[in-house]
Amino acid sequence: MTLRKLHYAHYYLGLSILSMLLFTCTTLNLEPFKQLTTMYSTAIVVILFTLLTVIQSINDS
């Protein structure tokens, strides 16, 4: 595993943890994300993971 791939592995791990916190706050109506619906929080997570994957694939080529 190269250093660059390991670098992105940390980004994916961090994004996974942030996604878990976002879904938890949304589900339990905790601040600051209690106004978000589950659909919006899901869309945010999908967009962030897609952007990270696109950036990784551009940098790998």
N, C-alpha and C positions, 0 to 999 in steps of 0.2 A: 504494500500500500504506500503510495507516494505521499509526500507531505501535503500536497495540494488537496488530495482526496481526503486526508485526515482533517485538514482545515475545514472542508465542507461538511464532514461528518459532525464536527462540533456545531456548525450552524444548524444542521438538521436536528440535532439533539436539543439545542436551545429553542428552536422554533416549535418543536414538539412540546416542550415544557410550557412555553408561552401559550400554545394552543390549548393545553389542558387547563391552564389557569383561566383563559378566556371563556372556555366552555363552562367551567365551574362557576365563575362569577355570573355568567349569563343565566345558567340554570337556577342558581340560588338567589338571583336578583341582588347581588352584592355590588357595591360601588367599585369602580366607576363605570362598569359595563351593564348596569341593570336595565338600561333603556334599550339595549340591543336585543333583537329577537334571535332565536336559534338559527333562523335562515341567514341572517346577516353575519352572525359570527362564523357560521360554516363557510359562507362566501369569502370572508376575510382570510380564513385559514387556507382555503383552496387557492386563492390568489397568491398568498405569500409563499406557499410551497411551490406553486407553478413558477413564480418569479425566481426563486432560489434555484430551481432545477434548470431554468433557461440560462441564468447567469453561469451556473456551473458548466453547462454544456458548451456555452460560448467560450469560456476560458479554457476548457479542455481541448478545443480544436485549434 
